[in-house]
């Protein structure tokens, strides 16, 4: 039973603030009576928008609005639900809130509508999390990933694995608890291929390069280079706004400056960092330390060199020393160079001018290609949260122990732990599942 099942709640379902239309949602056993009290009429037809005058506790009309009625269990929360589509002025919203409170309704707590939907079996935890992701989505790729998860694709994958574990556990428990029954010989060894297959499938699912988490949180790109290489100018050019201060004085940037970009529908966090050199003071040394820390954590490094001095001095070498994997070498200030090399330190170099915009299209195309390759979803749904990853790692560790176990009792306990780890992801952990499988498959006690 829900902690809040006896309460009827209401909350603003649209964005707060002044607007043409604001939506208040009600859920709970008093939703119907509250709607009838506001309109002074019987409940409208289910799922049909109806125009009505709404009256407050003093009987005064405070708005003319559209109302909708969703009787449970065929509603988002599984309870009786009503919606008020009001004009979005503060006075209207205040009057509606006062009228609902006077009828015994209370303001919903954060996430309470989704929690009630989960407790009613309308959503699993992955679908509830996807609702939050969809609300927060800023790019097309984030929206698509959230919708795919909200459709139940990810939850169905995990529940499918859990059901296979429950079935395997039922077979192990049958061997242990009912040795005198007429059960197939060699039942426990028959479970080994099932556990091995699941171990491999979960391992492949985990080996995704954190694709889903990066898509949800943003792909991190660090701009690195010596002072006056034009890193801040490049950040501003890519962001198309003056996000960072640009000066001819070396060491202007002391801290990490971030901007969010939409590259081909994928979210990117672009970070400008302090120039890499032997620092002259404590503040600059801290800025360089933060730059190197960001480089260590970044999904991609942009190594920016001055086109005219790319092969001169220790500072250029310090920048190129950070090259790894997909790091891109960018030669800035090409408008000031008479010679522009196509290769630097064995890597293809992209020549640009942050001042004139020359070459920026080529750089953006290269970035979109790399980000797209790293974040493009595959055929299987992607992991989207560290919580999911931890539970899957726990599940896989338990499966490894089960496959090494010397006794069936020990194997059964680890399979049980593996199934519970998967159940934590979707929120569906039920010991009755195990009993159902045992008695259905083997007809114990017939």
N, C-alpha and C positions, 0 to 999 in steps of 0.2 A: 504494500500500500504506500502511496505517496505521502511524504511528510506533510504535504500541503493539500491533501485531497478534500478536506472538509471546507477549505477556504475558496472563495471566488475572488479572482484577481483581475486587475486591469492594468494596462500600461499603454503608453504611446508607441505604436508600431511603426510610425514613420519618423523621419529625422526631426529632432527638436528644432524649434525656432519658428519664426513667422513664415507662413506659406499659404498657398491657395487652398490646399486640402491637407488635413491631418487625420490620421487613422488611429482610433483607440480600440484596442482589442480586449475582450472580456473572456474569461474561461473559468468554468466551475459550475456547481449546481445552481447558483443563483443568477447565472448569466441570462437565462430566459426571463425570470421575473423582473430582473433589473431592466431589461430591454422593454418589456411591456410597460413598466412604470414610467420609463422615459417618454415613450410614444403615446401612452394612454390607449393603446390598442392591443388586440391579441397578437401573438407572435406572427411575423410575416412568413410567407412560404420559404422553405429551406433553400438556401443557396441562390436566392433571387434578390437583387438590389431593389429596395423599396424606399420611396421618398417619404419622410415623416418629419413632423415638428417635434422637437425635443423640449421637454419641460423639466425645470429644476425642482428642488424640494419645496419651493414656495409656489409652485404651479405656473411660474412665468416661463414663457417660451424663450430659450436661449440660443436656438439655432434651428435651421431647416437643413436636414442632412439625409444622406443615404445610409440605410441600415441593412445589415445582412445577418442571417441566422444560420448557424451550422450545428444542428443537434448532434450530440455524441451518439455512438462512437465514431461517426463519419466526420471527424474534424481533425485539425492538426494535432491537438493535444489528446484526442480521444474523449474529451469532456464536451459538455455543451459550450459552444463558443459563439460570441456575437461581435460584430464590428460596427463602429460608428465612424462614418466618413464625414468629418466635420469641416467647416471653414476654419482655416488655420490661424485665427487670431488668438492672442493670449487670453482675452476675456472669455472667449468661447471655450477654450480648453480648461480654464479655471472653473467655469460653471459646470462643465461636464464632470470634472474630477470631484467637485463638491457634491454633485448629485449622486454619483456612484458611491462615494464614501458614506453618504448619509444612508444608503441602502445596505450598508454592512460589507461592501466590497473593500479590498485593500490593494495598494499598489504592489505590483509584482516585483520580486527580487530579480537581480540580473540573471538572465538565462533561465528563468523559471518556466516559461512557456515550453522551451525545448526540453527542459528536464521532465516536465509532465508528459510530453510526447514520448520521451524515452521510457519512462516508467509505465506508460500505457502500451508499450510495444510498437509504437508507431515509427520509432527511429532506433537504430543502434548508436553506440557512441561515435563511431566513425561518421555516420550521417549527421549527427548533431554537430560534430566538429566542422563538417563541411559547410553547414549553414553559416557559421562564423567566418569561415574562409571566403565564402561567396560574398558576404557583406563587406569584407575587407579587400576583396580583389580589386587591383588597380590596372591590370593588363588582361588582354584577351586570353593568354595562356593560363594565368591564374584562375580566371573565370571558368575556363574549360576543365581544369583539374578539379576545382571545387564542385562543379556540376556532376562530373563523373563520379566523384566520391559520394555526393549527395544522392545519386541514383542507386547507391548500394553496391557498386561494383567492388570496392575495396573490402567492405564488410562481408560480401558474399564469398570472396576469396578466402578470408580468414575463417569464416564460419565453415566453409567446405573443408579446410584443413582440420579444424577442430572436430568436426563430425567424424572424419577418418580416424583421428586419435581416439575419440570416444569408442568407436567400434573396435579398434585394436585393443583398447583397455578392457572392454567387455570380454573379449576373447581370453585375455590374460587372466582376468578375475574368474572367469568360468573354469579355467584349468585349476586355479588355486582353491576356489571355494566349493566346487562341485565335482570332486574327483570321481565319485561313484556314478555320475550320470552318464548316459550314452552319448558322449561327445566325440567329435572327430579326433583321431589320433594325430599327434604332431601339431596340435593347434598353436601352441606358443611359437615354435619355429616359423610357422606361416606368417606370424606378425612381423618378422624381421624385414622382409621386403617392403612392407608398408612403411615402417619407421625409417628405413633407409631412403625410400623415395621422398618422404616428407622432409627429411634432413637435407637432401639435395635441393629440393624445390625451394625451401625457405632460404637456404644459402644463396641460391641464384637470385632470389627476390631481394636479399640484403645487399648483394653486390651490384648496386645500381648507381654508385658514385654519388649518393645522397641527392639524386635528381629531384625527387619530389619536394624535399625540404628546401633545396635551393630555389626551386620555382616558387614555393610558398613565401620564403623569406627574402628572396632577392639574390641575384648572382653578383658576387663581390669582385670588383675590378680595382686594383691599386695602381695609381700613376706614380712611378718612381723615377728618380734621376738626380743629377747634380743641381745645385743652385743655378738659376738663370737659364735652365734648359728649356723653359717655357711650359712647365707642367701646369701652372695655374691658368695660363692663357689657353692651354689645350682643354682643361676642364671647362672653362667658360665657353669655349667654342662648341664643345660637345653638348653642354647643357643649354646653350643658346641664351645665356643670361650671365650677369656678373655675379657669380657665386663666390669667387675668391678674389682677393686683392692682388693686382698685378703691379709689380714695380721692378725697376732696373736694379734696385738694391738687393744684393744677394742675401738669402736667408729670411725673406719676408714671411714665408709660410712656416709657422712654428707648430701648428697642430694639424690633425687630420680634418679635412673639410669634405663632407659628403653631399652628393646630389643623387636623386633618384631619376632614372631614365627608363623609358619604354623602348626597348630595342626589338623591333620585329614582333611585338606582342609579349616579349619576355621582360620581367622586372630586373633591373640592374642597379646596383649601388656603386657609383663611381666615386673614388676617394682620391683627393689630392693630398700629397704628403710633403713633409719637410725635405729640403735638398740634402743629398748625401755628401758629406764632407767632414773633415776634422773640425768639430764645432769650436767656436770661440768662447762660448759662455754656457752656463748651466741650462738655461732655458732652451737654447738651440740643441744641446745634447739630448734633452728630454724629447724634443720634437723628432730628432733622428731616431731615438729609441722607439718611439711610437710608429714611425714610418716603417722601420724594420719589422716591428710586431705585426703591423697591418699586412706587410708583404708576405709574412709567414702564413697568415690566415686567408689571404686572398684566393679566390678561385682562378683569377687570371691577373698577370702582371703586365702593365704597359711600361716598358723601359724606354724612357724619353732621353734622347741625346740631342745636343746642339749639332745641327748639320755641319757647321764649320769646324767643330772641335771634337767630332765623334771618336777620333782615334788618337786624341792627345790627352795626356795627363792621367793621374791616379783616379780622379773623380769619375771619368768615363769607364775606367776598369772596374771601379766599385759598383757602378750601375750594371754593367754586363755580367758581373759575378753573381747577380741575383737571378740570372736567366735559368729557367727550368721549364720542362713540359711545353705548354702552349704559349709561353711568354712571347709577347709581340715587341719587336724593336721598332720604335717610332723615331724618325729623324725630323725634328721640328726646325722651323725657320728656313725651309727650303727656298723661300723667296729671296734669301740673302746669300745663297750658295751658288757657286759657279759649277761645282761638281757634286753630284748626288749619287752615292754608291747604292747599288741594289741589294748588296749583301753586307752584313756586319756580323763579325764573329761567327760566321757559318750560318747565319739566319737571314731570311728575307726581311729587308727593312722597308717599312712604309714611310715614304717621305710626305710631310704635310707642312702647311703653314697655318698656324693658329691665327695669324694676323689677317691673312687674305682669304682663308678658307680652302686654299688649294690642297687637294689630296684628302680632305676630310671625308668625302664620300667613299673613297677607297678604304679608309680606316673604319668607318662605320659598317661597311659591307663585311669586312673581315671580322669585326666584333660580332655582328649579327650571326655570321656563319658559325663562329666558335660557340657562342651562347646557345644558338639553336641546336647544335650537335650535342651539347652537354645537357640541355634541359628538355629536348623534345621527348614527350612521353612515348613509351613503347606500347606493345600490344597489351601487356599486363598493367594493371593499375599501379601507381607509384606510391611508395611510402611518403607520408607528408609530415610526420611528427616524430620527434625524438622518443616520445612515449611508445609509439608503435615499434620503433626499432629496438628499444630496450626489451620489450615484451617478446619480440621475435628472437632476439639473441638469447633470452632466458629459455625460451621454448627449445631452441636448437641445442643449447647446452644440456638440457634435460634429456633430449633425444639421444645425444651422444653418450650420456651416462647409461641410458636404458639399453643401448646396443652393446655396451661393454659389461653389463650386469651379469653376475654369475648365477643369481637366483631369480626365479620368476617374480617373487615378491618385490625384490628391489627394482626390477624392470617395470613392474606395474606402478610402483610409486613414482618413478621418474616419468612415465607416460602420463600419469595423472597430473603431475606438475606441469608438463608440457601443454596439456590440454587447458589447464587453468591459466597459463600464461597467454595463450591465444584468446581465451575467454575474456581476459582483462582488456583486450583491445576493443572488442565490440560491446563489453558490458554484459555478456550473456554467459554466465557460469552457473550451471544447474546440475546438481548431482542426480536428479531424477532422469536425466538423459541416459546415464550409465545403466540404471536399472531397466529402463525401457528397452535398451538394446539387448541386454542379457536375456530377458524373458521373451522377447520377440524372436531372437535368432535361435535360441536353444530350447525354448518351451520347458524350462526347468519346472519340475513338480507336476507334470501333466498326468 
